[in-house]
Amino acid sequence: MFAEQMLQIPPSILQDLQGITGFNEQAFVAAHMQPPPVSVRINGAKDIGLFANNEKIPWCNGGIYLPERPVFTLDPAYHAGAYYVQEASSMFLDHMLRHLLEGNTGLRVLDLCAAPGGKSTLLASLLDKDSLLIANEVIRTRASILEENVARWGHMNTWVTSNDPRDFTKLTGYFDVIVVDAPCSGSGLWRKDARAIDEWSEANVEMCGERQQRILADVWPALKEDGILVYATCSYSPKEDEEVLDWLAETYDTASCVVPLKEEWGITQVQSGKGMTGYRFFPGNVKGEGFFIAAIRKKDEEDELRPAKYKPCNDKKAHQQAAYLLNNTDFLCIPGKEDFSAILPAHEADLLLLKHYVYLRRTGLPLGQPAAKEWLPAHDVALSIDKNKDLPAIDLSRDQALLYLKREDMGIEGAPKGWLMVRYNGLGLGWVKSLGNRMNNYLPKHWRIRMEIPE
Ligand code: SAM
């Protein structure tokens, strides 16, 4: 069935691809008769040695190929954020930024088109704790999926916003790095989604190219002078790739960034008409899907928006009550609509500035809220890499963990009373409240596994 679908790549499209640097029709068509490679990226902060003997993806720390696609939904470690299922080519962002950022710390990074969260979780693993990552997704429904994945990954310095790119325009010179993984015509994903072939058209490529320019124009002022813009698509079309780089070079003062490659990776380094460098990934040449990525340094002068003077925002009482949840008391406890959240003191000024410009959907780590006699812990704490390792907990078998994730009764008796974190292979999964004779499952309803669990 797979080969049948893939053979339907219209000859007109293959014709269009002919002129593109690095395109090898025979290898491309042959690759489209194979299923796409399966790959995951390990969360370094939750590494329990999964897939340790599998083939590594050479351009990404923690990137691993799997020989076949397991049912990830049935692996509690996946729900605990031990790894992210991500296409291999797009993990090249890791190689690119490791080279360009050279271990810089305390950066402000915006992932503008972030859902479902592949690049954001990669960035969270790559950045140091003092850096602040804003994962933004304009489409509300997609922003909630992004938020779930960010929660699973467990990094306090990843915040989620849900704004249109133009809302960032006024944050002049604020970000050191902006990643624009732009909405595109999607030709690079034909192998994963054969329907995309039917939806592909020259007119759509044209429309996407124009939208990509608009998005970049909106967000460009928010990049610092000498800051780095990473532009990526999963389209092969020069109109969405090289021509967008040329438009940037014509419109702004830019310098193109080059990163080292190994020949055996099969990645094609391309040059746009205006001399901008990009990297293109063709299935057949690369063990991954179609992808394009480029890094551009901003040379325009830009005044940096600085936070005004501000009042400290830590709620001391809530901080005192919630401090037992984390492994370190060096955080600020800030009130939200319902929950309090923990942020690092280094990001207090960012909070006060950002909240004037964008809708902060998730600010740091949700901690929960006080109730009459106790603290109601947020689900996110169990997934956090900053949680107190000595919180009362129970360890679950795989079957029990799957029942927990279905919000069903796990049949556990004799557990001590009170709030208990549930763990699988040492990884936090969520909370239950033990009442002695029964246990209430506090997994958020919308996180519940819906599929039937095979015997
Ligand atoms: N970076 C994501 C990842 O690695 O998981 C994938 C991003 S996907 C290629 C592009 C995203 O852009 C989608 O989530 C889509 O909802 C969002 N998007 C769509 N239209 C947009 C627009 N006009 N401005 C900004 N983002 C948009």
Residues whose N, C-alpha, C, O or C-beta is under 5 A from the ligand:
A	BS01	SAM	L112 C113 A114 A115 P116 G117 G118 K119 V138 I139 R142 P165 D181 A182 P183
